[in-house]
Amino acid sequence: MAVILIRADASAAIGTGHVMRCLAVAEALRDQGHEALFAAVESTPAIDRRLSADGFRHVAIAGPVGEAADLAATRSLLRREHGRAVMLDGYRFGEAYRAGLQAAGARVLAWDDLGDGMPLHADLVVNAAPQAAALPYAAMAPGAVLLLGPGYAPLRREVRLAARDARRPVAERRVLLVTFGGSDPLGLTGPVLAALAAARPADCRLVAVVGGSNPRADEVVALSRRLGADHRLDMSVEVDCPRMGALMAESGLAVSAGGGTMGELAALAVPTLLVVTADNQAMASGDAAEMGWSTAVDARGTDAEQAAAAIAAAALALWNDGPRRQRMQDAAAALPLDGEGAVRIAQALTARPAAGSQGTGRAATRPAALA
């Protein structure tokens, strides 16, 4: 059994997406007989509860994030646990940190969403964006195994299982889903619900999913109850939803931040309005819109009320256009996405490199079904 260290942080400010996509791979690693150990400088009580409930060890280490104390603690943990590899996910790990981690001797897998040219000092690189193969990873991580494209979208087990079921047409999927990730740093959930409720969308069940790391979770729940009563709407809020795969499968439209939830929505063929809330989401959201299964709204640089008005207007236009949403669902169903990305990442991370080589220096070969 190999011990794989996962170095990723979560907070109300940065969100929980880094940890959650690593969790999908951790599930696959465990299924393959390995142990995943999470290490964080920053975390939230909700994330800690989730990891414990799922049976994963997690430890707090010294910070600040990406500084010398963090690197020393991470390297010490690798030695103590006899770690075979480490997954590194976050935007605050500079080149010196990355080089120092790779020098510790364990295989390093780097998650990347930007392709901005910064050296990654990694043995494997993951970017599940559709156009990731066009980014300069050969220069950013020479010799690394490149795990690029939708075939490597990391889906949690509950979503993978839901994706195997037959998809219903959008006319039978009556949920309008609103989700802005684990912490919703821009505070968009409440204003978007209010704007949608004011328009009284017909023939739908309005459901918002709020992560337990969202500091406004209680406010959103109370707002939903008030809006539902005032507008006589079928409206609810689920906090730390334990059945996200099933809920997505019921959704005829999702309004979602353009982060890690994108791959889950695409795998379940949910027509989606992606909301760009951070710079690292812009490229993948634009790619997804070009592929036809989603459209995008940019919420950067506007206040929550203005952004909510634009988001609600775009969402209602889509909800009222059933034929367009059906075309979006069909486009999602045609994507080269079978839901097994986390399994492939886990297999690549624990595979033994060829003698005398640290990587292929090219994108890892996809199964025939994804070619």
C-alpha positions in Angstrom: 0.0 0.0 0.0 1.4 3.4 -1.0 0.7 6.5 1.1 -0.2 9.5 -1.1 0.1 13.0 0.5 -2.5 15.5 -0.7 -1.4 19.1 -0.1 -4.4 21.4 -0.6 -6.1 24.2 1.4 -9.7 25.4 1.8 -11.2 28.6 3.4 -14.1 30.9 3.0 -11.9 33.2 0.9 -10.4 30.7 -1.6 -13.2 28.1 -1.6 -13.1 24.4 -1.2 -12.7 23.2 -4.8 -9.0 22.3 -4.5 -9.7 19.9 -1.7 -12.9 18.5 -3.3 -11.3 17.5 -6.6 -8.4 15.9 -4.7 -11.1 14.0 -2.7 -12.4 12.5 -5.9 -8.9 11.1 -6.6 -8.5 10.1 -2.9 -11.6 7.9 -3.3 -10.1 6.2 -6.4 -6.7 5.7 -4.6 -8.4 4.0 -1.8 -10.3 1.7 -4.2 -7.0 0.8 -5.7 -5.5 -0.2 -2.3 -3.6 3.0 -1.4 -3.9 5.5 1.4 -4.5 9.2 0.9 -3.4 11.7 3.7 -4.6 15.3 3.5 -2.4 18.1 4.8 -3.5 21.7 5.0 -2.3 25.0 6.4 -5.9 26.4 6.0 -9.1 24.4 6.3 -12.7 24.8 7.4 -14.7 22.8 10.0 -17.0 21.6 7.2 -14.1 20.2 5.1 -12.6 18.6 8.2 -15.9 16.9 9.0 -16.3 15.8 5.4 -12.8 14.2 5.3 -13.4 12.5 8.6 -16.8 11.2 7.6 -15.3 9.7 4.5 -12.6 8.0 6.5 -9.6 10.0 5.4 -6.8 11.1 7.7 -6.1 14.9 7.6 -3.6 16.9 9.5 -2.8 20.6 10.0 0.7 21.8 9.2 2.6 25.0 9.7 2.2 28.0 7.5 1.9 30.5 5.9 0.8 28.7 2.7 3.6 28.3 0.2 6.3 29.6 2.6 9.4 27.9 4.0 7.6 26.5 7.1 4.9 25.0 4.9 7.5 23.4 2.7 9.5 22.0 5.6 6.4 20.6 7.2 5.2 19.0 4.0 8.6 17.4 3.4 8.8 16.2 7.0 5.3 14.6 6.7 6.4 12.8 3.5 9.4 11.3 5.2 7.5 10.3 8.3 4.7 8.7 6.4 7.1 7.2 3.8 5.0 9.0 1.2 5.4 7.7 -2.4 3.8 10.7 -4.1 2.2 14.0 -3.4 -0.6 15.9 -5.0 -0.2 19.6 -5.0 -3.3 21.8 -5.6 -3.4 25.5 -5.1 -2.3 28.9 -6.5 -0.1 30.0 -3.7 2.8 27.6 -4.2 5.6 29.5 -5.9 8.4 28.1 -8.0 10.8 27.8 -5.0 8.2 25.8 -3.1 7.5 23.5 -6.0 11.2 22.9 -6.7 11.8 22.2 -3.0 9.0 19.7 -2.9 10.1 17.8 -6.0 13.6 17.7 -4.5 12.2 15.7 -1.6 12.2 12.6 -3.8 8.5 11.7 -4.0 6.6 11.9 -7.3 4.8 15.2 -7.6 1.4 15.6 -9.3 0.5 19.3 -10.0 -3.0 20.4 -10.7 -3.0 23.4 -13.0 -5.8 25.5 -14.5 -3.9 28.4 -16.0 -1.1 27.3 -18.3 0.6 30.6 -17.5 4.1 29.5 -18.2 5.3 29.2 -14.5 7.5 26.2 -14.0 5.6 23.5 -12.2 8.5 21.1 -11.1 6.1 18.2 -11.4 6.3 14.6 -12.6 2.6 14.6 -13.6 0.3 17.5 -14.6 -3.5 17.5 -14.6 -5.7 19.9 -16.4 -9.2 18.7 -17.5 -10.1 21.7 -19.5 -11.1 20.9 -23.1 -8.2 22.9 -24.6 -5.6 22.0 -22.1 -3.4 20.2 -24.7 -2.8 23.6 -26.4 -1.1 25.0 -23.2 2.7 25.1 -22.9 3.1 22.2 -20.5 6.1 20.8 -22.3 8.0 23.9 -21.2 6.3 24.2 -17.8 7.0 20.6 -16.8 9.6 19.0 -19.0 9.4 15.2 -19.1 6.1 15.1 -17.1 3.2 12.8 -17.8 0.5 15.1 -19.0 -3.1 14.2 -18.0 -5.0 16.7 -20.1 -8.6 17.1 -21.3 -12.1 16.0 -20.2 -11.1 12.4 -19.8 -9.3 13.5 -16.6 -12.1 15.4 -15.0 -12.1 14.2 -11.4 -15.6 13.1 -10.3 -16.5 12.0 -6.9 -17.9 8.5 -6.5 -21.5 9.6 -6.0 -21.4 11.6 -9.3 -19.7 8.8 -11.2 -22.4 6.4 -10.2 -25.2 8.9 -11.1 -23.6 9.4 -14.5 -24.0 5.7 -15.3 -27.8 6.0 -15.2 -29.9 6.8 -18.3 -30.5 10.5 -18.7 -34.0 11.9 -18.8 -35.0 14.6 -21.3 -34.9 18.2 -20.0 -38.7 18.3 -20.0 -38.7 15.8 -17.2 -35.9 17.4 -15.2 -37.8 20.1 -13.2 -35.1 21.3 -10.8 -33.4 24.7 -11.4 -30.2 24.2 -9.4 -28.1 27.1 -8.0 -24.6 26.4 -6.6 -21.6 28.6 -6.1 -19.2 26.1 -4.6 -18.3 25.2 -1.1 -17.9 28.8 0.3 -19.3 31.2 -2.4 -16.6 33.9 -1.9 -18.5 36.5 -3.8 -21.7 36.0 -1.8 -23.9 35.4 -4.9 -26.3 32.7 -3.7 -28.7 34.9 -1.8 -28.9 37.7 -4.3 -29.4 35.2 -7.2 -32.2 33.4 -5.4 -33.9 36.7 -4.6 -33.7 37.8 -8.3 -35.0 34.4 -9.5 -37.8 34.4 -7.0 -38.9 37.9 -7.9 -39.4 36.7 -11.5 -41.5 33.7 -10.3 -40.1 31.1 -12.7 -42.9 28.7 -13.8 -43.0 24.9 -13.5 -39.8 24.4 -11.7 -38.4 23.5 -8.3 -35.7 26.0 -7.3 -32.9 24.4 -5.2 -29.8 26.0 -3.9 -26.9 24.0 -2.7 -24.7 25.7 -0.1 -21.4 24.4 1.2 -20.9 24.1 4.9 -17.8 26.3 4.5 -20.1 29.2 3.4 -20.2 31.8 6.2 -23.6 32.9 5.0 -25.2 29.5 5.0 -27.7 30.2 7.7 -28.7 33.5 6.1 -29.3 31.8 2.8 -31.5 29.1 4.4 -33.6 31.8 6.1 -33.8 33.9 2.9 -35.0 30.8 1.0 -37.8 30.1 3.5 -39.0 33.8 3.3 -38.8 34.0 -0.5 -40.6 30.7 -0.9 -43.5 31.9 1.4 -43.7 35.4 -0.1 -43.7 34.2 -3.7 -45.4 30.8 -3.2 -42.5 29.0 -4.8 -41.2 25.5 -4.4 -37.8 26.6 -3.1 -35.3 25.0 -0.8 -31.7 25.1 0.3 -29.5 22.1 1.0 -26.4 22.6 3.1 -23.5 20.2 2.4 -25.8 18.2 0.2 -25.1 14.5 0.6 -26.9 13.5 -2.7 -25.3 15.9 -5.2 -25.2 13.4 -8.0 -28.9 12.6 -7.8 -29.8 16.2 -7.5 -27.8 17.1 -10.6 -29.5 14.3 -12.5 -32.9 15.9 -11.7 -31.8 19.3 -12.9 -32.9 20.8 -16.2 -30.7 23.8 -15.7 -27.8 24.6 -13.3 -26.4 28.0 -12.4 -22.9 27.2 -11.2 -19.6 28.9 -10.5 -17.2 28.0 -13.2 -15.0 25.8 -11.0 -14.6 22.0 -10.3 -18.4 21.5 -10.4 -18.2 22.0 -14.2 -17.0 18.4 -14.8 -19.7 16.9 -12.6 -22.5 18.9 -14.4 -21.1 17.9 -17.8 -20.9 14.3 -16.9 -24.6 14.3 -15.9 -25.5 16.3 -19.1 -26.9 19.2 -17.2 -27.5 22.4 -19.3 -25.5 25.0 -17.4 -25.1 28.7 -17.0 -21.5 29.1 -15.8 -20.7 32.1 -13.7 -17.1 33.2 -13.8 -16.2 34.3 -10.3 -12.4 34.1 -10.4 -9.7 34.5 -13.1 -8.7 30.8 -13.1 -12.3 29.9 -14.2 -12.4 32.1 -17.3 -10.6 29.9 -19.8 -12.4 26.6 -18.9 -15.8 28.4 -18.8 -15.2 29.9 -22.3 -14.1 26.5 -23.6 -17.2 24.8 -22.2 -19.5 27.5 -23.7 -17.9 26.9 -27.1 -18.7 23.2 -26.9 -22.4 24.0 -26.6 -23.5 22.4 -23.3 -23.2 25.7 -21.4 -23.2 29.4 -21.6 -21.3 31.8 -19.4 -21.7 35.1 -17.5 -18.7 37.0 -16.1 -19.4 38.2 -12.5 -15.9 39.6 -11.9 -15.7 43.3 -11.2 -19.4 43.8 -10.4 -21.2 44.0 -7.1 -23.3 41.0 -6.0 -26.7 42.7 -6.8 -25.7 43.7 -10.3 -24.2 40.3 -11.0 -27.3 38.6 -9.6 -29.6 40.5 -11.9 -27.6 39.5 -15.0 -27.3 35.9 -13.8 -31.0 35.6 -13.1 -32.0 37.1 -16.4 -29.8 34.7 -18.3 -31.0 31.7 -16.3 -34.6 32.5 -16.8 -34.1 33.0 -20.6 -32.6 29.5 -20.7 -35.3 28.0 -18.4 -38.0 29.3 -20.7 -36.3 27.9 -23.8 -36.8 24.1 -23.5 -35.6 23.3 -27.0 -32.3 25.1 -26.4 -31.7 23.4 -23.1 -32.4 20.0 -24.8 -29.7 20.9 -27.4 -27.3 21.8 -24.6 -28.0 18.5 -22.9 -27.4 16.6 -26.1 -24.1 18.5 -26.5 -23.0 17.5 -23.0 -24.0 13.9 -23.6 -21.7 13.9 -26.7 -18.6 15.0 -24.8 -15.6 12.7 -24.4 -16.4 12.4 -20.7 -17.1 9.0 -19.1 -16.7 10.0 -15.5 -13.6 7.9 -14.8 -11.1 10.7 -14.7 -10.3 10.3 -11.0 -9.5 6.6 -11.6 -7.1 7.4 -14.4 -5.3 10.1 -12.3 -4.9 7.6 -9.4 -3.6 5.0 -11.7 -1.1 7.3 -13.3 0.1 8.7 -10.0 0.8 5.3 -8.5 2.2 3.7 -11.6 6.0 3.0 -11.5 7.9 5.2 -14.0 9.9 3.4 -16.7 13.5 2.8 -15.7 15.6 5.9 -16.3 12.6 8.1 -17.1 10.5 10.4 -15.0 7.7 10.8 -17.5 6.6 10.5 -21.0 6.8 14.2 -21.8 3.5 13.9 -23.6 -0.2 13.6 -22.9 -1.1 10.3 -21.4 -3.0 8.1 -23.9 -6.7 8.1 -23.5 -8.8 4.9 -23.7 -10.3 4.3 -27.1 -13.8 5.5 -25.9 -12.3 8.9 -25.2 -10.1 9.3 -28.3 
